[in-house]
Amino acid sequence: MTKCLQESLFTMVSLSASFLVALSCHGAEKEAAGPSIKAAFASVQRDGEPYKTFYNNYIAPHAVLEKDIVFTAHQDGQGRPIIDAYDIKKKTWNGPVRASNTGLGGDTHGNPSITIDTKGYLHVFFGCHGGAMKHVRSAAPYDIGRWEGMPSPTPRATYPQSMRMADGSIYLFYRAGGHLAPWSMRVSKDDGQSWTEQQPVIEMRRDFPDKKACSYNAFVPGADYKTVHCFWVYKDDNPRGNKRKYQGMHEAVYRYNMYYAKRTAEGQWIAADGTPMSDLPVNKTFCDKHAMFVDSGEEFTAPKRIVIGENDTPYIRIRQGVTDWKRGKVIVPYQYKFASPVDGKWQVHDEMPNQWPDLVRHLLLSAGPAAFGASQPNKWFIHYKEGPPEDANATYVWLGHIEKGYAIRQDGPAKPPEK
């Protein structure tokens, strides 16, 4: 493919992707259906079937931006971390490179989280579903070619979420084991060489009558990378025993409500209503009273898109409804809500307010979660789709920019390196 043709394709995709908004007949905003697989940069299969390459919110980020390079991380069909690098100025790709030969195989919980330290070394955290978290580091700054093993940051973990803060520290958030374990935090002040002791932040079952209460949490850095925003849902791990309205579905779907807390630059966690979280980890009683800003009743709830505005204001797009995804049965069709705090008080809307910043509005409807790094709100985002109509046997991964379009690979989507 000639450079001229490549530029033309990028421009064509840009025009179709610059406004990722579709309106239903009821006026409720929905994300666009997505680009052609020709705009994807990677494809993944497992035994000839599509394979989940990463989680949208509970493992993050899957892309990090620095020095005009976007570094991406997803897993191959064996659960091993695959790294790519896109040069924004040259519009060229480097990779894919397998950062480790270790993976969880068919267990897709081993997805990688990627970050970059103060010296430019890339770090990938992966390969854990209740066991020890794996950690590898690039052998050279800003270079994905070779990787070296690092000590495990924590002996029990699921869903790693990493970010480099303004002071150079690396924050690592994760669930410290299985469903009921607390969502916790460790900090490294020496570029990932060592980590602080584990600090549990949220444990819904702590001192709570229902010992099967737990949560799923998404942590994102603040606009100045000094604060942290956390959104989570309540997970009922005993829906039958608690006599939920909708019975007989896979246990994973029983998630309710929406909660929020912020970690200040001084290290204090503050709940949605402004109450300090002084006795960590906080439990469901505290969360229901001080952190919950959406009571979903019996409808299942999930965070779809989180955007942090320029003034460190969080915005979120929330999905509600009831779907038995294991049987493909829709019981209550999905509906979407939009929420953000105003003067410290959370406001929830059925439609996205027109007065919200245009960039925030567009990003909330983008196809996937944002890259970390660079200024917030970050215009780069990454997403995947399992079994698209064009090729039902593969999962495809896209890297997009809300204004420039998709960063296509010259020779089409790449497959992971061979075994």
C-alpha positions in Angstrom: 0.0 0.0 0.0 1.4 3.4 -1.0 1.8 6.2 1.6 -0.7 8.3 -0.4 -3.3 5.5 -0.2 -2.6 4.9 3.4 -3.1 8.6 4.2 -6.3 8.6 2.1 -7.7 5.6 4.0 -6.9 7.3 7.3 -8.7 10.5 6.2 -11.7 8.5 5.1 -11.9 6.7 8.4 -11.4 10.0 10.2 -14.5 11.5 8.5 -16.7 8.6 9.6 -15.3 8.4 13.1 -15.1 12.1 14.0 -18.6 12.2 15.3 -19.3 8.8 16.9 -22.9 9.5 17.8 -26.2 7.9 16.7 -29.6 8.9 17.9 -32.4 6.5 18.4 -36.0 7.4 17.5 -36.5 8.2 21.2 -33.6 10.6 21.3 -31.5 8.5 23.6 -27.8 8.6 22.7 -26.1 5.4 21.6 -22.6 4.6 20.5 -22.0 4.1 16.8 -21.9 0.5 15.5 -18.1 0.8 14.9 -15.7 0.8 11.9 -14.9 -1.9 9.4 -12.4 -4.5 10.4 -10.1 -2.9 7.8 -9.5 -0.2 10.4 -8.5 -2.7 13.1 -4.9 -3.0 14.1 -5.0 -6.6 15.6 -7.0 -9.8 15.4 -7.1 -12.6 18.0 -8.6 -16.1 17.9 -8.6 -19.1 20.2 -9.2 -22.5 18.5 -10.8 -20.8 15.6 -13.2 -18.8 17.7 -13.2 -15.1 18.9 -11.4 -14.4 22.1 -11.9 -11.6 24.6 -8.8 -9.4 24.2 -9.4 -7.2 27.2 -12.0 -5.9 29.7 -13.5 -2.4 29.1 -13.5 -1.1 32.6 -12.2 -3.5 35.2 -8.7 -3.9 33.8 -7.1 -0.6 32.6 -5.6 1.0 30.8 -5.2 -0.9 27.5 -3.3 2.0 26.0 -0.9 4.7 27.3 0.3 7.8 25.5 3.7 9.4 25.8 6.1 11.2 23.5 3.6 11.0 20.6 3.5 7.2 20.8 0.5 5.2 21.9 1.5 1.9 23.4 -1.3 -0.7 23.5 -1.7 -4.0 25.4 -4.1 -6.9 24.8 -4.0 -10.7 25.2 -3.6 -13.4 22.7 -5.5 -16.7 22.5 -3.4 -18.1 25.3 -3.9 -15.1 27.6 -0.4 -13.8 27.0 0.2 -10.0 26.8 0.7 -8.6 23.3 2.1 -5.1 22.9 1.9 -2.7 20.0 3.1 0.8 19.5 1.6 3.5 17.2 3.7 6.5 16.2 1.2 9.4 15.9 3.4 11.6 13.7 4.7 8.9 11.4 1.3 7.0 11.4 3.2 3.8 11.6 2.9 0.7 13.8 5.6 -1.3 15.6 4.7 -4.8 16.9 3.0 -6.9 17.8 5.4 -8.3 20.4 4.6 -10.9 23.0 5.8 -9.5 26.4 5.6 -12.8 28.2 5.1 -16.5 27.5 2.9 -16.8 30.6 -0.9 -16.6 30.3 -4.1 -17.9 31.7 -5.2 -19.7 28.5 -8.9 -19.8 28.2 -9.5 -17.7 31.3 -9.8 -14.2 30.0 -9.3 -12.6 33.4 -5.6 -12.5 32.7 -5.9 -9.3 30.6 -2.9 -6.9 30.7 -2.8 -3.4 32.2 0.0 -1.1 30.8 1.7 1.9 32.2 5.0 3.8 31.7 7.4 5.0 34.4 9.3 8.2 34.8 12.3 6.8 32.8 10.2 5.6 29.9 10.2 1.9 30.8 6.9 0.2 30.0 5.3 -2.0 32.6 2.6 -4.6 32.1 0.6 -6.2 34.9 -1.4 -9.4 33.9 -2.1 -13.0 34.3 -4.0 -13.1 37.6 -7.4 -14.4 38.6 -7.1 -14.7 42.4 -3.4 -15.7 42.2 -0.1 -13.8 42.0 -0.1 -10.8 39.7 2.5 -11.1 36.9 4.7 -8.0 36.1 7.1 -7.5 33.2 9.1 -4.4 32.1 10.5 -3.3 28.8 14.3 -3.8 28.6 14.7 -0.3 27.2 12.8 3.0 27.5 10.0 3.5 24.9 11.0 0.2 23.2 8.6 -2.8 23.0 11.2 -5.2 21.4 12.4 -7.0 24.6 10.9 -7.6 28.0 12.2 -8.7 31.4 10.4 -10.3 34.4 9.8 -8.3 37.5 8.8 -9.4 41.0 5.1 -9.9 41.6 3.6 -6.8 43.1 1.0 -8.8 45.1 0.4 -12.4 45.9 -3.4 -12.5 45.2 -5.2 -10.3 42.7 -7.7 -10.0 39.9 -8.3 -7.0 37.5 -5.1 -4.9 37.6 -5.5 -1.2 37.0 -2.3 0.9 36.9 -1.5 4.6 36.4 1.5 6.9 36.7 0.8 9.9 38.8 2.2 13.5 38.5 4.9 12.8 41.2 6.2 9.8 39.3 4.6 7.2 41.6 2.9 4.2 40.0 -0.5 3.4 41.5 -1.8 -0.1 41.2 -5.4 -1.0 42.0 -6.9 -4.5 42.0 -9.3 -6.9 43.7 -7.2 -8.7 46.2 -8.4 -12.2 45.3 -11.8 -13.6 44.5 -15.3 -12.0 44.3 -15.5 -11.1 47.9 -12.0 -9.8 48.4 -11.5 -6.0 49.0 -10.5 -3.7 46.2 -7.1 -2.5 47.2 -4.2 -0.3 46.3 -0.4 -0.5 46.3 2.1 2.3 45.4 5.6 2.2 43.9 7.9 5.2 44.3 10.8 3.5 42.6 9.5 2.8 39.1 8.0 -0.6 40.0 11.0 -2.0 41.8 9.1 -2.3 45.1 5.6 -1.7 46.4 3.9 -0.5 49.6 1.8 -2.7 51.8 -1.7 -3.4 50.5 -4.3 -0.8 51.4 -7.9 -2.1 51.1 -10.2 0.6 50.0 -13.7 -1.0 49.4 -14.9 -4.2 50.9 -18.7 -4.3 50.7 -19.1 -7.3 53.0 -17.0 -5.9 55.9 -19.1 -5.7 59.0 -22.2 -6.2 56.9 -24.9 -8.9 57.5 -24.7 -10.2 53.9 -21.2 -11.8 53.6 -21.8 -12.3 49.9 -21.9 -8.6 49.1 -19.0 -7.5 46.8 -18.3 -5.0 44.1 -16.7 -4.3 40.7 -14.6 -1.2 40.6 -13.1 1.1 37.9 -10.2 3.5 38.8 -9.1 6.3 36.5 -6.6 9.1 37.0 -7.6 12.7 37.5 -7.1 15.5 35.0 -3.8 16.5 36.6 -2.7 13.0 37.5 -2.8 13.9 41.2 -6.2 12.6 42.0 -8.0 9.3 41.4 -11.7 8.7 40.5 -13.3 5.4 41.4 -16.7 4.2 40.2 -18.2 0.9 41.3 -21.3 -1.3 41.3 -22.7 -3.6 44.0 -22.4 -7.3 43.1 -24.8 -9.7 44.8 -22.9 -13.0 44.9 -25.9 -14.8 46.4 -28.8 -13.7 44.2 -30.8 -16.9 44.8 -30.4 -16.8 48.6 -31.3 -13.1 48.6 -34.4 -13.8 46.5 -33.7 -11.4 43.7 -36.5 -10.5 41.4 -34.8 -12.0 38.4 -33.6 -15.6 39.1 -31.8 -18.3 37.2 -29.2 -16.3 35.3 -25.4 -16.4 35.4 -24.2 -15.0 38.8 -22.0 -12.5 37.0 -25.0 -10.3 35.9 -26.3 -9.5 39.3 -24.8 -6.0 39.6 -26.6 -3.0 40.9 -26.5 0.7 41.7 -23.6 3.2 41.0 -21.2 4.4 43.5 -18.4 7.0 43.4 -15.4 8.1 45.5 -12.4 10.4 44.8 -8.8 10.1 46.2 -7.5 13.6 46.7 -4.0 14.8 45.9 -3.3 14.6 49.7 -4.3 10.9 49.7 -7.8 11.2 51.4 -10.7 9.2 49.9 -13.9 11.2 49.7 -17.3 9.6 49.0 -19.8 10.9 46.5 -21.7 13.1 49.1 -18.4 14.6 50.4 -18.0 12.3 53.4 -14.4 11.3 54.2 -13.7 7.6 54.0 -11.7 7.6 57.2 -12.1 3.9 58.2 -10.9 1.9 55.3 -12.1 -0.4 53.7 -15.6 1.0 53.6 -18.5 -1.4 53.5 -21.9 -1.5 51.9 -23.7 0.3 54.7 -21.3 3.3 54.3 -21.4 3.0 50.5 -25.2 3.0 50.3 -25.4 6.0 52.5 -22.6 8.2 51.3 -21.2 6.9 47.9 -24.3 5.7 46.0 -25.6 8.2 43.5 -27.8 5.8 41.4 -30.2 3.3 43.0 -31.0 0.9 40.2 -33.5 -1.2 42.2 -33.6 -4.7 40.5 -32.2 -3.5 37.2 -28.6 -4.6 36.4 -26.1 -1.7 36.1 -22.7 -1.2 34.5 -20.4 1.7 33.9 -20.0 2.1 30.1 -17.8 5.2 29.6 -15.9 7.3 32.1 -14.5 10.7 31.1 -12.5 13.1 33.2 -13.0 16.8 32.2 -10.3 19.5 32.1 -11.2 20.8 35.6 -11.1 17.2 37.1 -14.8 16.8 36.9 -15.9 13.2 36.3 -18.6 12.2 33.8 -20.1 8.8 33.4 -22.4 7.0 31.0 -24.3 4.2 32.8 -26.1 1.2 31.3 -29.2 -0.3 33.0 -31.5 -3.1 32.1 -31.8 -6.9 32.5 -30.3 -9.3 30.0 -29.8 -13.1 30.5 -26.7 -13.0 28.3 -26.0 -16.7 28.8 -29.3 -17.5 27.0 -29.4 -14.4 24.8 -32.7 -13.2 26.3 -33.5 -9.6 26.9 -35.9 -9.1 29.9 -35.6 -5.3 30.3 -34.0 -3.5 27.3 -30.9 -1.5 28.0 -31.4 2.2 28.8 -28.6 4.7 29.5 -28.1 7.4 32.1 -25.6 10.2 32.3 -24.2 11.6 35.5 -21.7 14.2 36.8 -21.4 16.3 40.0 -22.4 20.0 40.1 -21.1 22.0 43.1 -20.4 18.7 44.8 -23.8 17.1 44.3 -24.3 14.3 41.8 -26.9 14.9 39.1 -28.3 12.0 37.0 -29.9 12.5 33.6 -31.8 10.3 31.2 -30.3 12.2 28.3 -26.8 13.7 28.1 -27.0 17.5 28.9 -26.3 19.8 26.0 -24.3 22.1 28.3 -21.7 19.5 28.9 -18.4 20.1 27.0 -18.6 18.9 23.4 -15.4 16.8 23.8 -16.8 15.1 26.9 -20.1 14.4 25.1 -18.4 12.9 22.1 -16.0 10.8 24.3 -18.8 9.4 26.4 -20.3 8.0 23.2 -17.0 6.7 21.8 -16.6 3.0 21.1 -14.2 2.3 24.0 -12.3 3.4 27.1 -9.7 6.1 27.0 -6.0 5.8 26.9 -4.1 7.1 29.9 -1.3 9.6 29.7 -1.3 13.1 28.2 -3.9 15.7 29.0 -7.4 14.9 30.2 -9.8 14.4 28.6 -7.8 12.1 26.5 -8.9 11.9 22.8 -7.4 8.5 22.2 -9.5 5.4 23.0 -9.2 1.7 22.4 -11.8 -1.0 22.0 -12.5 -4.5 20.6 -15.3 -6.5 19.1 -15.8 -10.2 19.2 -16.9 -11.9 16.1 -17.9 -8.9 13.9 -20.1 -9.7 10.9 -17.2 -9.4 8.5 -15.3 -12.2 10.3 -17.3 -14.1 13.0 -14.2 -16.2 14.0 -12.0 -13.5 15.3 -11.9 -10.6 17.8 -10.6 -7.3 16.4 -8.9 -4.5 18.2 -9.1 -0.8 17.3 -7.2 2.3 18.4 -9.1 5.5 17.6 -8.9 9.2 18.1 -12.1 11.2 18.5 -11.0 13.7 15.8 -8.3 12.0 13.7 -10.1 8.7 13.3 -8.7 5.2 13.5 -5.0 4.4 13.5 -5.1 1.6 10.8 -2.2 -0.7 10.2 -0.8 -0.5 6.6 -1.0 -4.2 5.9 -4.2 -4.9 7.8 -4.8 -6.3 11.3 -1.9 -8.2 12.7 -2.2 -11.5 14.4 -0.2 -12.3 17.6 3.3 -13.7 17.2 3.4 -17.5 16.7 4.0 -19.9 19.6 
